[in-house]
Amino acid sequence: MNIKKHLPIITIMMGLTALNGCSTLNATKSVGIDKSAQWVLLPAINNTETPQAGARLDSITANLLRVNGVSNLSVYNATATNEGLFELADRRNQEAALTWAKTTGAKYAVAGSVDEWRYKVGLDGEPATGISLNVIDLTSGQVVWSGSAARTGWSREAVSAVAQKTVDSLLKSALPH
């Protein structure tokens, strides 16, 4: 095989692969989820050392749910406290929101958690995110879809931009097209 002959194609393929950054996504199969139903977004759990990463995830997730066709969405309005910086308070907030969601008549709730939201240490300081989302059927209490994804970006990208790509990939996996 003549490498020189195929070098332009190899270069293009390597470039396209590099443009995507490093990412991974694992999710269950999406079955019968109705985008036109009433949805509720629960407050995310922040498992990172980055303050307010859960609130940032909530903002991105709410917007991308709407962009991906979920038009009937309510967002739980958690009361901000100093406890909100700790994982235990985040879990209590999410549980309280789930209890509230069951009283709203909504069909689905989206629960999320942030496992990474930072710039990596090193010469390039790449942004990195790790996010999990679950879609819960509020009638049965069952998780009808679950996914986790992680992504790193390039040193000139914002963590929020990488998070947006990560959440979008997750939601495209969860929601019917």
C-alpha positions in Angstrom: 0.0 0.0 0.0 1.3 3.4 -0.9 1.0 5.6 2.2 1.8 8.8 0.2 -1.2 8.2 -2.0 -3.6 7.9 1.0 -1.9 10.6 3.2 -4.5 13.4 2.3 -7.4 11.1 3.3 -5.6 9.9 6.5 -4.9 13.6 7.4 -8.5 14.6 6.9 -9.8 11.7 9.0 -7.4 12.4 11.8 -8.4 16.1 11.7 -12.2 15.3 11.9 -11.6 12.9 14.8 -9.6 15.6 16.6 -12.3 18.2 16.2 -14.7 16.2 18.3 -12.4 16.2 21.4 -12.5 13.2 23.7 -15.9 12.1 24.8 -17.8 9.0 26.0 -21.5 8.4 26.3 -23.4 5.5 27.8 -27.2 5.4 27.9 -30.1 3.0 28.0 -32.4 2.6 25.1 -35.1 5.3 24.8 -38.5 3.7 24.5 -41.9 5.5 24.3 -40.9 8.9 25.8 -43.4 11.5 24.8 -41.8 15.0 24.2 -45.3 16.6 24.1 -46.1 15.5 27.7 -45.7 17.8 30.7 -42.1 17.6 32.1 -40.4 18.9 35.3 -36.7 19.6 35.7 -35.4 18.7 39.1 -32.3 20.5 40.6 -29.1 18.7 39.8 -26.8 17.2 42.3 -23.3 18.7 42.3 -20.7 16.0 43.0 -17.8 18.4 42.1 -15.8 20.9 44.0 -17.0 23.6 41.6 -19.6 25.8 43.3 -23.0 26.0 41.5 -22.1 23.4 38.9 -25.5 21.8 39.5 -27.3 25.2 38.8 -25.3 25.6 35.6 -26.3 22.1 34.5 -29.9 23.0 35.3 -29.8 26.1 33.1 -28.2 24.2 30.2 -30.5 21.2 30.5 -33.7 23.3 30.6 -32.7 25.2 27.5 -31.7 22.1 25.6 -34.8 20.2 26.6 -36.8 23.0 24.9 -34.5 23.1 21.9 -35.0 19.3 21.5 -38.8 19.5 21.5 -39.9 19.5 25.1 -42.1 22.6 25.1 -44.2 21.9 28.3 -41.4 22.2 30.9 -41.5 23.4 34.5 -38.4 24.0 36.5 -38.3 23.4 40.2 -37.5 26.6 42.1 -35.2 25.5 44.9 -34.6 27.8 47.8 -31.0 28.9 47.9 -29.2 28.3 51.2 -25.6 28.0 52.3 -26.3 24.2 52.5 -26.7 24.2 48.7 -23.0 23.9 48.4 -22.9 20.5 49.9 -23.9 17.2 48.3 -26.3 16.2 51.1 -28.3 19.3 50.6 -28.3 18.8 46.9 -29.8 15.3 47.4 -32.4 16.6 49.8 -33.3 19.3 47.3 -33.7 16.8 44.5 -35.8 14.5 46.7 -38.1 17.4 47.7 -38.4 18.5 44.1 -39.4 14.9 43.1 -42.1 14.9 45.7 -43.3 18.3 44.4 -43.1 17.0 40.8 -45.5 14.2 41.6 -48.2 16.7 42.6 -47.9 18.8 39.4 -49.6 16.3 37.0 -46.3 16.1 35.0 -45.6 12.9 33.2 -41.8 13.0 33.4 -39.1 14.4 35.6 -35.4 14.9 34.6 -32.9 14.4 37.4 -29.2 15.2 36.8 -25.9 15.1 38.5 -22.6 16.7 37.7 -19.5 14.6 38.4 -16.9 16.8 36.7 -16.9 20.5 35.8 -13.5 22.0 35.6 -10.4 22.9 33.7 -7.8 20.2 33.8 -4.5 21.1 35.3 -1.6 21.2 32.8 -0.2 23.1 30.0 -3.4 23.3 28.0 -6.0 23.5 30.8 -8.7 21.7 28.8 -12.3 22.0 30.0 -13.8 18.8 31.2 -17.4 17.8 32.1 -19.0 14.6 33.4 -22.8 14.6 33.6 -25.5 12.0 34.3 -29.2 12.5 33.4 -32.3 10.3 34.2 -35.8 10.6 32.9 -38.3 9.4 35.5 -41.9 8.4 34.7 -43.7 10.2 37.6 -46.7 7.9 37.3 -44.8 4.7 38.0 -41.7 6.1 39.6 -39.5 4.2 37.2 -36.5 5.5 35.5 -37.4 5.2 31.8 -34.1 6.4 30.4 -30.6 6.9 32.0 -27.4 8.2 30.5 -23.9 9.4 31.5 -21.5 11.3 29.4 -18.1 12.9 29.8 -16.3 15.2 27.4 -13.1 17.2 27.2 -12.6 20.2 25.0 -9.8 22.3 23.7 -7.9 24.8 25.8 -9.7 27.8 24.3 -13.2 26.4 25.0 -15.3 27.2 28.0 -16.4 24.5 30.4 -20.0 25.6 29.7 -19.6 25.0 25.9 -18.3 21.5 26.6 -21.1 20.9 29.0 -23.6 22.1 26.4 -22.3 19.6 23.9 -22.4 16.8 26.6 -26.0 17.5 27.6 -27.1 17.8 24.0 -25.6 14.4 23.2 -27.4 12.9 26.2 -30.8 14.5 25.3 -30.5 13.4 21.7 -30.0 9.9 23.0 -33.0 10.1 25.3 -35.6 11.9 23.2 -37.3 10.5 20.0 -36.3 12.3 16.8 
